[in-house]
């Protein structure tokens, strides 16, 4: 299956619905990209036997996974509304369109454990993360390094999923996230200055929003290229 890195996942999503659940093309792209060998050599085959989800069952375990956006534009939330109205409309539309391509999506486990939040949910409501994927990836890096983070409890619940990739390098390489980390896998290339989760995670002004938009856009574009040229 060819991956169209310019395909807008909203284009085949029913109006008012979430592409993560309702775009058949997005789900097929995920299935194609992530059905491949894990770092340990085992094959991670995904099927679509569960409605709106991807599924894997083998000696590795059973995993139910859903799509999640990793490129939020924050164009529809109250806290950034005064900033957004000062950004050029064409510029903003291009940004939103880019963040609606396959390079802006990943999969996470979607099953609730002990009725607690999933990774998707926890990173969205956590006030130190607010859905930023660079901050989420820092939490994942710290998880593998056995360091604490705002998402530590949530990530630990999904230990069996993260064990599939052996370590942080394995996770990054599997999901083609290399352009968001340094060459030695030791740190994240944050979209905005990082102060150990102490600073407000969303842009505070036009300059910060433009910095966020620039760095996020470059990451999505680079990841799209990795997907375009990726061979299993």
Buried (B, 14 or more C-beta within 10 A) or exposed (E): EEBBBEBBBBEEBEEEEBBBBBBEBBBBBBBBBBBBEBBEEEEBBBEBEEEBBBBBEEEBEEBBBBBBBBBBBBBEEEEBEEBBEEBEEEEBEEBBEBBBBBBBBBBBBBBEBEEEBBBBBBBBEBEBBBBBBBBBBBBBBBBBEEEEBBBEEBBEBBEEBBBBBBBBBBBBBBBBBBBBBEEEBEEBBBBBEBEEBEEEBBBEEEEBBBBBBEBBBBBBBBBBBBBBEEEE
